[in-house]
Amino acid sequence: QVQLVESGGGLVQAGGSVRLSCAASGPGRTSSSYAMGWFRQAPGKDREFVAAISWGGGYTYYEDSVKGRFTISRDNGKNTVYLQMNGLTPEDTAAYYCAAGSGEYGLRYIGAYDYWGQGTQVTVSS
């Protein structure tokens, strides 16, 4: 069992930056054994993939609209995953969720993940 807690969301102006954190805890396997992902969900829309990182951090994946603006990283010593978001636009407004998955494939898909956080809201004003 892994507990995930996101933090760092808030209100930011368009063009601004935010860094989200996802702290993992729990017995058994450490979070460093899991691939980690970030997803987001805007009101009235489906949850969508944003970024993912392999358990060792050697591989990263991004949704096309965030490439070059967002960066996912992890610090396994701190059991924490980060999402640095730059150049934010109002279209990035959503609740952001981190997730942990025990596999290494299909990380763009919700089904690849076993555990989810409660989410943190990011609101970008124009």
ROSE-4610 file (N, C-alpha, C; in Angstrom, 1 decimal, always signed):
// ROSE-4610
residu = [Q/Q/Q/V/V/V/Q/Q/Q/L/L/L/V/V/V/E/E/E/S/S/S/G/G/G/G/G/G/G/G/G/L/L/L/V/V/V/Q/Q/Q/A/A/A/G/G/G/G/G/G/S/S/S/V/V/V/R/R/R/L/L/L/S/S/S/C/C/C/A/A/A/A/A/A/S/S/S/G/G/G/P/P/P/G/G/G/R/R/R/T/T/T/S/S/S/S/S/S/S/S/S/Y/Y/Y/A/A/A/M/M/M/G/G/G/W/W/W/F/F/F/R/R/R/Q/Q/Q/A/A/A/P/P/P/G/G/G/K/K/K/D/D/D/R/R/R/E/E/E/F/F/F/V/V/V/A/A/A/A/A/A/I/I/I/S/S/S/W/W/W/G/G/G/G/G/G/G/G/G/Y/Y/Y/T/T/T/Y/Y/Y/Y/Y/Y/E/E/E/D/D/D/S/S/S/V/V/V/K/K/K/G/G/G/R/R/R/F/F/F/T/T/T/I/I/I/S/S/S/R/R/R/D/D/D/N/N/N/G/G/G/K/K/K/N/N/N/T/T/T/V/V/V/Y/Y/Y/L/L/L/Q/Q/Q/M/M/M/N/N/N/G/G/G/L/L/L/T/T/T/P/P/P/E/E/E/D/D/D/T/T/T/A/A/A/A/A/A/Y/Y/Y/Y/Y/Y/C/C/C/A/A/A/A/A/A/G/G/G/S/S/S/G/G/G/E/E/E/Y/Y/Y/G/G/G/L/L/L/R/R/R/Y/Y/Y/I/I/I/G/G/G/A/A/A/Y/Y/Y/D/D/D/Y/Y/Y/W/W/W/G/G/G/Q/Q/Q/G/G/G/T/T/T/Q/Q/Q/V/V/V/T/T/T/V/V/V/S/S/S/S/S/S]
num = [1/1/1/2/2/2/3/3/3/4/4/4/5/5/5/6/6/6/7/7/7/8/8/8/9/9/9/10/10/10/11/11/11/12/12/12/13/13/13/14/14/14/15/15/15/16/16/16/17/17/17/18/18/18/19/19/19/20/20/20/21/21/21/22/22/22/23/23/23/24/24/24/25/25/25/26/26/26/27/27/27/28/28/28/29/29/29/30/30/30/31/31/31/32/32/32/33/33/33/34/34/34/35/35/35/36/36/36/37/37/37/38/38/38/39/39/39/40/40/40/41/41/41/42/42/42/43/43/43/44/44/44/45/45/45/46/46/46/47/47/47/48/48/48/49/49/49/50/50/50/51/51/51/52/52/52/53/53/53/54/54/54/55/55/55/56/56/56/57/57/57/58/58/58/59/59/59/60/60/60/61/61/61/62/62/62/63/63/63/64/64/64/65/65/65/66/66/66/67/67/67/68/68/68/69/69/69/70/70/70/71/71/71/72/72/72/73/73/73/74/74/74/75/75/75/76/76/76/77/77/77/78/78/78/79/79/79/80/80/80/81/81/81/82/82/82/83/83/83/84/84/84/85/85/85/86/86/86/87/87/87/88/88/88/89/89/89/90/90/90/91/91/91/92/92/92/93/93/93/94/94/94/95/95/95/96/96/96/97/97/97/98/98/98/99/99/99/100/100/100/101/101/101/102/102/102/103/103/103/104/104/104/105/105/105/106/106/106/107/107/107/108/108/108/109/109/109/110/110/110/111/111/111/112/112/112/113/113/113/114/114/114/115/115/115/116/116/116/117/117/117/118/118/118/119/119/119/120/120/120/121/121/121/122/122/122/123/123/123/124/124/124/125/125/125/126/126/126]
x = [+0.8/+0.0/+0.9/+0.6/+1.3/+0.3/+0.7/-0.1/+0.6/-0.1/+0.4/-0.2/+0.6/+0.0/+0.6/-0.2/+0.2/+0.2/+1.1/+1.1/+1.7/+1.5/+2.1/+1.2/-0.1/-1.0/-1.4/-2.2/-2.6/-3.0/-3.1/-3.5/-2.3/-2.2/-1.0/-1.4/-0.7/-1.1/-0.5/-1.2/-0.7/+0.8/+1.6/+3.0/+3.8/+3.2/+3.9/+4.3/+4.8/+5.4/+4.9/+4.7/+4.4/+5.1/+5.5/+6.1/+5.2/+4.8/+4.0/+4.9/+4.5/+5.3/+4.3/+4.8/+4.0/+4.9/+4.5/+5.2/+4.6/+5.4/+4.9/+5.3/+4.4/+4.7/+3.9/+4.3/+3.6/+4.5/+4.0/+4.8/+5.2/+6.0/+6.3/+7.3/+7.1/+7.9/+8.0/+9.2/+9.4/+8.9/+8.6/+8.1/+9.1/+10.4/+11.4/+11.2/+10.4/+10.1/+9.0/+8.4/+7.2/+7.5/+7.0/+6.9/+5.9/+6.1/+5.2/+4.7/+3.4/+2.8/+2.1/+1.9/+1.0/-0.1/-1.3/-2.5/-3.2/-4.2/-4.9/-6.4/-7.3/-8.7/-9.3/-9.8/-10.5/-12.0/-12.7/-14.2/-14.9/-15.7/-16.4/-15.6/-14.3/-13.5/-13.0/-12.5/-11.9/-10.5/-10.1/-8.7/-7.7/-6.7/-5.8/-4.3/-3.5/-2.1/-1.4/-0.4/+0.4/+1.9/+2.4/+3.8/+4.0/+5.1/+5.4/+6.9/+7.4/+8.8/+9.0/+10.0/+10.3/+10.8/+10.9/+11.2/+12.6/+13.5/+14.9/+15.1/+14.1/+14.2/+14.9/+15.2/+15.9/+15.1/+13.8/+12.8/+11.7/+11.4/+10.3/+9.4/+8.2/+7.2/+6.3/+5.9/+5.0/+3.9/+2.8/+1.7/+2.2/+1.8/+2.3/+2.2/+1.0/+0.8/+1.7/+2.3/+3.2/+4.7/+5.0/+6.4/+7.1/+8.3/+9.0/+8.6/+7.5/+7.0/+7.1/+6.7/+6.7/+7.9/+8.3/+9.4/+9.1/+9.1/+8.9/+10.2/+10.4/+11.6/+11.3/+12.2/+12.0/+13.3/+13.0/+14.1/+13.8/+14.3/+14.0/+14.4/+15.4/+15.9/+14.8/+14.0/+13.0/+11.6/+11.6/+10.3/+9.3/+9.8/+9.0/+9.2/+8.1/+8.1/+7.7/+8.3/+8.0/+7.4/+6.7/+6.3/+6.5/+7.5/+7.8/+7.0/+6.2/+5.3/+5.6/+6.1/+6.5/+5.6/+5.5/+4.7/+3.3/+2.7/+1.3/+0.3/-0.7/-1.8/-3.1/-4.2/-5.5/-5.9/-5.5/-5.8/-5.2/-4.2/-3.6/-4.4/-5.4/-6.2/-6.9/-6.6/-7.2/-6.8/-7.4/-6.8/-5.8/-4.6/-3.5/-3.3/-3.2/-3.1/-1.8/-1.1/+0.0/-0.5/+0.3/-0.1/+1.2/+1.1/+2.2/+1.8/+2.7/+2.4/+3.5/+3.2/+4.3/+4.9/+4.3/+4.9/+5.7/+6.2/+7.1/+6.5/+5.4/+4.8/+3.4/+3.1/+1.8/+1.6/+2.6/+2.5/+1.7/+1.2/+0.3/-1.1/-1.4/-2.7/-3.1/-4.3/-4.7/-4.6/-4.9/-4.9/-3.5/-2.4/-1.1/-0.8/-1.6/-1.3/-2.2/-1.5/-2.2/-2.7/-2.0/-2.3/-2.4/-3.3/-3.5/-3.6/-3.1/-3.3/-4.7/-4.9/-6.2/-6.3/-5.1/-5.1/-4.8/-4.3/-4.1/-4.5/-5.2/-5.8/-4.8/-4.7/-3.9/-4.8/-4.9/-5.7/-4.9/-5.0/-4.2/-5.1/-4.9/-5.7/-5.1/-6.0/-5.5/-5.2]
y = [-1.2/+0.0/+1.2/+2.2/+3.4/+4.6/+5.5/+6.7/+7.9/+8.6/+9.7/+11.0/+12.0/+13.3/+14.4/+15.1/+16.2/+17.5/+18.4/+19.7/+20.7/+22.0/+23.0/+23.7/+23.2/+23.9/+25.3/+26.0/+27.3/+28.1/+29.4/+30.4/+31.0/+31.0/+31.6/+32.4/+33.4/+34.2/+33.4/+33.7/+33.1/+33.5/+32.5/+32.8/+32.4/+32.2/+31.9/+30.5/+30.1/+28.8/+28.3/+27.0/+26.3/+25.0/+24.6/+23.2/+22.4/+21.3/+20.4/+19.3/+18.9/+17.8/+16.6/+15.4/+14.3/+13.4/+13.4/+12.6/+11.3/+10.2/+8.9/+8.3/+7.5/+6.8/+5.5/+4.7/+3.4/+2.3/+1.2/+0.0/-0.7/-1.7/-2.5/-1.9/-2.0/-1.5/+0.0/+0.5/+2.0/+2.6/+3.8/+4.5/+4.4/+4.2/+4.2/+2.9/+2.0/+0.8/+1.0/+2.2/+2.4/+3.5/+3.3/+4.4/+5.4/+6.6/+7.7/+8.5/+8.9/+9.8/+10.9/+11.9/+13.0/+13.1/+13.2/+13.4/+14.7/+15.1/+16.3/+16.1/+16.8/+16.7/+18.1/+18.6/+19.9/+19.6/+20.6/+20.4/+20.0/+18.9/+18.4/+17.7/+17.4/+16.7/+15.4/+14.5/+13.3/+13.6/+12.7/+12.8/+12.4/+13.3/+13.1/+13.0/+12.3/+12.1/+13.4/+13.7/+14.9/+14.5/+13.7/+13.3/+12.0/+11.3/+10.1/+9.9/+9.2/+8.9/+7.5/+6.9/+5.5/+5.4/+4.2/+4.1/+4.6/+4.4/+4.9/+6.3/+6.9/+8.3/+8.4/+7.3/+7.3/+7.6/+7.4/+7.6/+8.6/+9.5/+10.4/+10.5/+10.8/+10.9/+12.1/+12.7/+13.9/+13.9/+14.5/+14.8/+15.9/+15.9/+16.9/+18.3/+18.7/+20.1/+20.6/+19.8/+20.3/+20.1/+19.4/+19.3/+20.6/+20.7/+21.9/+22.9/+22.7/+23.6/+22.9/+21.6/+20.9/+19.9/+19.7/+18.8/+17.9/+16.6/+15.7/+15.2/+15.0/+14.5/+13.8/+13.1/+12.4/+12.3/+12.3/+12.2/+10.9/+9.8/+8.6/+8.6/+9.3/+9.4/+10.1/+11.0/+11.7/+11.1/+10.1/+9.5/+10.5/+11.4/+12.5/+12.6/+12.9/+13.2/+14.7/+15.3/+16.7/+16.9/+18.0/+18.4/+19.9/+20.3/+21.7/+22.2/+23.2/+23.7/+25.1/+25.4/+26.8/+27.2/+28.5/+29.0/+28.6/+28.7/+28.2/+29.0/+28.4/+29.0/+28.7/+29.4/+29.0/+27.6/+27.1/+25.7/+24.7/+25.1/+24.2/+24.1/+24.9/+24.9/+23.5/+22.9/+21.5/+21.1/+20.0/+19.3/+18.4/+18.4/+17.6/+16.4/+15.2/+14.0/+13.3/+12.8/+11.9/+10.5/+9.6/+8.2/+7.3/+6.1/+5.2/+3.9/+3.4/+2.1/+1.2/-0.1/-1.1/-1.6/-1.2/-1.6/-0.5/-0.8/+0.2/+0.5/-0.1/+0.2/+0.8/+1.4/+2.0/+3.2/+3.9/+4.9/+6.1/+6.2/+7.3/+7.0/+5.8/+5.3/+5.1/+5.5/+5.5/+4.1/+3.1/+1.7/+1.2/+1.9/+1.4/+1.7/+2.4/+2.9/+2.2/+2.0/+1.2/+2.1/+3.3/+4.2/+5.6/+6.3/+7.7/+8.6/+9.9/+10.9/+11.5/+12.5/+13.1/+14.3/+14.8/+15.9/+17.2/+18.1/+19.5/+20.4/+21.5/+22.3/+23.4/+23.5/+24.6/+25.4/+26.7/+27.6/+28.7/+28.8/+29.8/+30.9/+32.1/+33.3/+34.0/+34.5/+35.2/+36.6]
z = [+0.0/+0.0/+0.0/-0.9/-0.9/-0.8/+0.1/+0.2/-0.5/-1.3/-2.1/-1.7/-1.4/-1.0/-1.9/-2.7/-3.5/-2.8/-3.2/-2.6/-3.7/-3.4/-4.3/-5.2/-5.3/-6.2/-5.7/-6.5/-6.1/-7.3/-7.1/-8.1/-8.7/-10.0/-10.6/-11.9/-12.2/-13.4/-14.7/-15.8/-17.0/-17.3/-17.7/-17.9/-16.7/-15.6/-14.4/-14.2/-13.1/-12.8/-11.5/-11.4/-10.2/-10.1/-8.9/-8.8/-7.9/-8.4/-7.6/-7.0/-5.8/-5.2/-4.9/-4.9/-4.5/-3.6/-2.3/-1.3/-1.1/-1.2/-1.0/+0.3/+0.9/+2.1/+2.2/+3.2/+3.4/+3.6/+4.1/+4.3/+3.0/+3.2/+2.0/+1.1/-0.2/-1.2/-1.1/-1.3/-1.3/-2.6/-2.6/-3.8/-4.9/-4.6/-5.7/-6.5/-6.1/-6.8/-7.8/-7.8/-8.7/-9.7/-10.9/-11.9/-11.4/-11.7/-11.1/-12.3/-12.1/-13.2/-12.6/-13.4/-13.1/-14.1/-13.6/-14.5/-14.0/-14.9/-14.5/-15.0/-14.3/-14.6/-14.5/-15.6/-15.5/-15.3/-14.9/-14.7/-15.9/-15.8/-17.0/-18.0/-17.7/-18.6/-18.0/-18.8/-18.3/-17.8/-16.9/-16.4/-17.5/-17.7/-18.8/-18.3/-19.1/-18.8/-19.0/-18.1/-18.2/-18.4/-17.4/-17.5/-16.6/-17.0/-16.2/-16.1/-15.1/-15.0/-14.5/-15.0/-14.7/-13.2/-12.7/-11.3/-11.0/-11.9/-11.8/-12.2/-12.9/-13.3/-14.7/-15.3/-16.6/-17.8/-17.6/-18.8/-18.3/-19.2/-18.9/-20.1/-19.9/-20.9/-20.7/-21.7/-21.6/-22.6/-22.2/-23.1/-24.0/-25.3/-26.3/-25.9/-25.3/-25.0/-23.9/-23.1/-22.0/-22.3/-23.4/-23.7/-23.8/-23.2/-23.3/-22.2/-21.5/-20.5/-19.1/-19.0/-17.8/-17.7/-16.5/-16.3/-15.1/-15.3/-14.2/-13.7/-12.4/-11.8/-10.5/-10.0/-8.7/-7.9/-6.6/-5.6/-4.8/-5.1/-4.4/-3.0/-2.7/-1.3/-0.4/-1.0/-0.3/-0.6/-1.4/-1.8/-2.4/-3.2/-3.7/-5.2/-5.9/-7.3/-7.5/-8.5/-8.7/-10.1/-10.3/-11.6/-11.6/-12.3/-12.5/-13.7/-13.6/-14.6/-14.9/-16.1/-16.5/-17.7/-17.9/-19.1/-19.0/-17.8/-17.6/-18.4/-18.8/-19.5/-18.9/-19.1/-18.5/-18.8/-20.0/-20.3/-19.4/-18.6/-17.7/-16.4/-16.2/-15.0/-14.8/-13.7/-13.4/-12.0/-11.6/-10.4/-10.9/-10.3/-10.7/-9.7/-10.2/-9.4/-9.7/-8.7/-8.9/-8.7/-9.3/-9.3/-9.3/-8.7/-8.6/-9.3/-10.1/-10.8/-10.7/-10.6/-10.4/-11.7/-12.8/-14.1/-14.7/-15.9/-16.6/-17.9/-18.3/-19.6/-19.5/-20.6/-20.7/-19.7/-19.4/-18.3/-18.7/-20.0/-20.4/-20.0/-19.6/-19.4/-17.9/-17.5/-16.1/-15.6/-16.4/-15.9/-15.5/-15.8/-15.5/-14.0/-13.3/-12.0/-10.9/-9.8/-8.7/-7.6/-7.4/-6.3/-6.8/-6.2/-6.6/-5.3/-5.5/-4.5/-4.6/-3.7/-3.7/-4.6/-5.1/-6.0/-5.4/-6.2/-5.8/-7.0/-6.6/-7.6/-8.1/-9.4/-10.1/-10.9/-10.6/-11.3/-12.0/-13.3/-14.0/-14.5/-14.0/-14.4/-15.6/-16.5/-17.7/-17.5]
